[in-house]
Amino acid sequence: MGFFGRRRVEVPCTVEIEQTPESLHAHVTLDGGLQPGPGDEVTVHDAPTSVPYGERLVVRRTATLVRAGWAERLWTRLAGHFELTELYEVSFSERTRL
């Protein structure tokens, strides 16, 4: 992986979608212990997008993991810190009017 280079990896994955009174979620788990990092992109091929209410669906699919290069990874981390600081600019005051 170079300075700007991106590496593509095809990997099997498990897609879990649940829409029940207890939970509403969608998760993708990549096989082989692969974890996406800052700046990486994951595309799941032919993934279901919804399930009927009250059901849970678990399917096997293929995903493409595109690893970010060094510069893109660094930029993503830096931009993330700036985005996080926007959350710090929240005021909690007792005023009822602005």
Secondary structure, DSSP 8 states (H G I E B T S, - for coil): --SS--EEEEEEEEEEEEESSS-EEEEEEEGGG----TT-EEEEET------TTEEEEEEEEEEEEE--HHHHHHHHHHHHHHHHHHH-----S-S--
